Amino acid sequence: MKGFDFFKEGLKNFRTVGTVTRSSPFLCRKVVEAVDFERANVLVELGAGDGVITRHLLEGMKADARLLAFEVLPGMCELLEKIQDPRLLIVQDSAENLPQHLEAHHLPRPDVIVSAIPFLTLPRELMYGILQTCHRLLPEKGRFVQVHYSRGLKKHYERIFGNVRIDFVPLNV
């Protein structure tokens, strides 16, 4: 998806997309730095959008790893489906249904969950439901990586996950 097309989609569906710009290569690299690809057999991406982070995750993944990518917008799912990689499973559904989709695809608990869900635009109970589900599903050494444009929800993340580290990516435009 070209930048201007993403801008239009972001304006049209801001509450769902949460931004009007694609994630920059700098942000994508920062996200994948947080992933231990040697240990990650099952990865989940929430809010996969047009696949810009998805592609970076796939580049780092082992040949036998799986990536379950969630996206609610049909147009974005069409773009994700253009990524030709047998390790990628695309789900057009809400992240709140993550456990059912892991079971349907016969996948164990994920080692890593990467999220670009714009939690600030979601109802509080939905946000907490998704975050608590992620926390419950991750193993003890699992990793949750959230792309965020604000520090406004840090205390909520700490309440659920405990230890929270924030990295700033200044070149994300």
C-alpha positions in Angstrom: 0.0 0.0 0.0 1.4 3.4 -1.0 1.8 6.1 1.6 -1.1 8.2 0.4 -3.5 5.2 0.2 -2.6 4.3 3.8 -3.2 8.0 4.8 -6.7 7.8 3.3 -7.4 4.4 5.0 -6.1 5.8 8.3 -8.4 8.8 8.0 -11.4 6.7 7.0 -10.9 4.2 9.8 -8.9 6.1 12.4 -10.5 4.3 15.4 -9.5 1.0 13.9 -6.1 1.9 12.2 -5.0 4.4 14.9 -2.6 6.3 12.6 -2.4 7.9 9.2 1.1 6.8 8.4 2.7 3.4 7.8 5.2 2.1 10.3 8.7 3.2 9.2 11.5 0.8 8.5 13.1 2.2 11.7 10.1 1.2 13.8 9.9 -2.2 12.1 13.5 -2.9 12.9 13.0 -1.8 16.5 10.1 -4.2 16.8 12.0 -7.2 15.5 15.0 -6.4 17.7 12.7 -7.3 20.6 12.0 -10.8 19.2 14.2 -13.8 20.0 13.7 -15.6 16.7 15.7 -18.6 17.7 13.2 -19.4 20.5 10.1 -18.2 18.8 8.1 -21.0 17.2 4.7 -19.3 17.3 4.3 -15.6 16.8 1.1 -13.5 16.8 0.7 -10.1 15.2 -2.4 -8.1 16.3 -3.4 -5.2 14.0 -1.2 -6.4 11.1 -2.5 -3.6 8.8 -1.0 -3.8 5.3 1.8 -6.1 6.4 4.8 -3.8 6.8 5.7 -5.2 10.2 4.6 -8.7 9.1 7.2 -8.8 6.4 10.0 -7.9 8.9 8.8 -10.7 11.3 8.7 -13.2 8.5 12.3 -12.3 7.5 13.6 -13.1 10.9 11.5 -16.2 11.6 12.8 -19.8 11.4 11.6 -22.0 8.5 9.3 -24.0 10.8 7.8 -21.1 12.8 4.3 -19.8 12.3 2.9 -16.3 12.3 -0.8 -15.8 13.1 -1.7 -12.2 11.9 -4.9 -10.6 13.0 -6.5 -7.7 11.1 -10.2 -6.5 11.2 -10.3 -4.4 8.0 -11.1 -6.4 4.9 -9.0 -4.2 2.6 -5.9 -4.6 4.8 -6.5 -8.4 4.8 -6.5 -8.4 1.0 -3.1 -6.8 1.1 -1.8 -9.3 3.7 -3.0 -12.1 1.5 -0.6 -10.9 -1.2 2.3 -12.0 1.0 3.3 -15.4 -0.3 4.7 -17.2 2.7 3.4 -20.6 4.0 4.3 -19.7 7.6 1.8 -16.8 7.6 -1.8 -17.4 8.7 -4.1 -14.4 8.2 -7.2 -14.0 10.5 -9.8 -11.4 9.7 -11.2 -11.1 13.2 -10.8 -9.2 16.5 -7.8 -9.9 18.7 -10.2 -10.8 21.5 -10.8 -14.1 19.7 -7.1 -15.0 19.7 -7.5 -18.2 21.8 -10.1 -19.7 19.5 -7.9 -19.0 16.4 -4.8 -20.6 18.0 -6.9 -23.7 18.8 -8.5 -23.7 15.3 -5.0 -23.7 13.7 -3.7 -26.3 16.2 -1.1 -23.8 17.5 0.3 -23.8 21.0 0.7 -20.7 23.1 2.6 -18.0 21.3 6.2 -17.2 22.2 5.8 -13.6 21.0 2.8 -11.3 20.5 3.4 -8.1 18.5 0.6 -5.6 18.6 -0.1 -2.4 16.7 -3.7 -2.2 18.0 -4.5 1.4 18.7 -5.7 0.7 22.3 -6.3 4.4 23.0 -9.2 4.3 20.6 -10.8 1.1 22.0 -13.4 0.9 24.8 -11.5 0.3 28.0 -13.1 -3.1 28.7 -12.1 -4.4 25.3 -8.5 -3.1 25.7 -8.2 -4.9 29.1 -9.8 -8.0 27.7 -7.3 -8.3 24.9 -4.3 -7.4 27.0 -5.3 -9.9 29.8 -5.8 -12.6 27.1 -2.3 -11.9 25.7 -0.8 -12.0 29.2 -2.6 -15.3 30.0 -1.5 -16.9 26.8 2.2 -16.0 26.9 4.6 -18.4 28.6 6.8 -17.2 31.4 9.5 -16.1 29.1 7.1 -14.9 26.4 7.3 -11.4 25.0 4.6 -8.8 24.3 5.7 -5.9 22.0 3.3 -3.0 21.6 3.7 -0.3 19.0 2.3 2.9 20.5 2.3 6.6 19.7 1.8 7.7 23.3 2.9 6.9 26.8 -0.7 7.3 28.0 -1.4 3.7 28.6 1.9 2.7 30.3 0.3 2.3 33.8 -2.3 0.0 32.2 0.4 -2.2 30.6 2.3 -2.3 33.9 -0.9 -3.3 35.7 -1.2 -6.4 33.4 2.3 -7.3 32.4 4.3 -5.9 35.4 7.7 -5.0 34.0 7.3 -2.6 31.0 10.1 -1.2 28.9 9.6 1.8 26.6 11.7 2.5 23.6 11.3 5.6 21.5 11.7 5.6 17.7 12.1 9.2 16.6 12.2 8.4 12.9 8.8 6.8 12.5 7.4 9.0 9.8 
